[in-house]
Amino acid sequence: MNKILIKNAQLVNEGEQYFADVLIKGQFIEKIERQGISMPADQVIDAEGSFLIPGAIDDQVHFREPGLVHKADIQSESRAAIAGGVTSFMEMPNTYPPATTLELLEEKYQRAAQVSPANYSFYLGATAHNLEQILRVDNQTICGVKIFMGSSTGDMLVDDPKAIESIFSQCGSLIATHCEDDHIIAANAEKFRKEFGENIPFKYHPLIRSEEACYASSSFAVNLAKKYGTRLHVLHISTAKELELFTNDIPLLQKKITSEACVHHLWFNDSDYEKLGSLIKWNPAIKTQTDAHAILQAVIDNRIDVIATDHAPHTLEEKSRPYFQCPSGGPLIQHSYLAMFEMVKQGKISLEKVVEKMAHHVAMLYEIDRRGFIREGFYADLAILNPNKTTLVNKENLYYKCNWSPFEGHEFQAQITHTFVNGNLVFANQKIQTQEKGMRLKFNR
């Protein structure tokens, strides 16, 4: 088996930082030694001055395949993922056709096995009529079931309370929810349409997809989960008000109801619409600085359990359309670790907490087999982050098929120099290094 020795690294793992050498043998971490390793290896990488961190596991991405491949595809976006130190992803079902049967879902797995350099899993999409499919899910091979309780890209809205309750009461899988109340959103949209017509300024997006709309839906989901003991994971929390729905008084592994923050809800706020407009039109909407600060504090105090991206590319042509024709979402996965590290440098959060929320907790929350930590016997999914180099975001170094980023022009104060997936060095020297493919995630459930 091929052996790679990483020397002089500053490991960030399980709440501490320390210097150690790490020996990779085949797919796995064979040895971690604080006193140094002198064993022979096929390749030696000197990581002096850099952090060695677990590869991020992004539990919410939209890679657009099948049916929307003019925006993105599994190959292009998984390449962007590993360029950003993201070694595993969980992808959403709102493609064309939507992944609402196990047969269609398996086609996505087969495609990822052919083209993805990162590890992968896919959600089964819920509809008002596919409960039979949901009940057939093998929880050891699929990350979960996704319910769109608010409409977004695609046509997968489930807004019939009886259908939602039926799923919550019978589903034995983790349910991940997009929570926004479409009736409240429609009423808000009509009010602004009367004032502005079709060309509503994008700064009103957080007033249309409002705090009230988010809380009404997320509180409904949480109450149902409590009623039926459902394993619920609420995605992309965007308001301070929703934080009262979640607790930090029990350990993560004992929680039945968990939640996620996204990088864009931590990085941007409503003052950024004036400059970036449609490029930061996401659902749920980016809201106020007060909301962003409260979400960050909830990440730190463990009311929010993980950080993800909701990576959701569209073309620039699509994003240039008027408000109602402009789709929501944007590309983010290539810079998620870098954006959070910048917040570390700003003193807003510790690097240990970032690693916990982007790797450790995702692995724990989803019960992923042997990933998310730097441990002997675990898969060698790792990234080296150099805090002494910078990363200027421009079109020339983007891996996204859509070829734009809301971070364009920004210079991050760090660089992902190496990414390892299953022991393979897949990214180095700012280039993809191998044709090796990732693996299907397995879950210890």
Secondary structure, DSSP 8 states (H G I E B T S, - for coil): --EEEEEEEEEEETTEEEEEEEEEETTEEEEEETT------SEEEE-TTSEEEE-EEEEEE---TTT-TTT--HHHHHHHHHHTTEEEEEE-S-SSS---SHHHHHHHHHHHHHH-SSEEEE-EE--TT-HHHHTT--TTT---EEEESS--SSS-B---HHHHHHHHHH--S-EEEE---HHHHHHHHHHHHHHHTT---GGGHHHHS-HHHHHHHHHHHHHHHHHHT--EEE-----SGGGGG---SS-GGG-SEEEEEEHHHHH--GGGHHHHGGGG--SS----HHHHHHHHHHHHTTSS-EEE--B----HHHHTS-GGGS------GGGHHHHHHHHHHTTSS-HHHHHIIIIIHHHHHHTBTT-SS--TTSB--EEEEETTS-EE--GGG---TT---TTTT-EES-EEEEEEETTEEEEETTEE-------B--B--
